[in-house]
Amino acid sequence: MMKIQESAENYLETILRLSERLPHVRSIDIVNELEFSKPSVSVAMKNLRLNGYILMDSDGYITLTDAGMAIASKIYDRHKILTSVLIQLGVDPETAAHDACRMEHVISENTFQAIKKHIKEIRVCLKIHSPQTVTHILQKAIFKHALAHAFSNMF
């Protein structure tokens, strides 16, 4: 998959999100969702169509091609997971969504996969153990890490 501009990723993600809520997605829906001008959205749709990321039928209904869906799904997945992580860290939902939108385009695939793996490990741990046990395990791990760090600085 070739690298595309952040703005194109945002448009594709927006089309995907709108398609989950609406029976059909049109340019005007994108204009309203993103609060961009009609000419700006029109130019973007033309470029996405020429690059093979979307199809537009004679009624103006927009659908993602397989290539467009692959990019939109990847960005939307990143958005949802990063937003969730930020909220769990105590960031208010609006700020979390805004920051996740910025992060989703620049985070490396390796870092994102490490975050997903970490979340999965926590979920598995929570299924196996009670929250109190998980807290105890984490406290012990943090204590061991702190001790190791303290001792390594002594020598």
Order of alpha helices (4+ residues) and beta strands (2+ residues): alpha-alpha-alpha-beta-beta-alpha-alpha-alpha-alpha
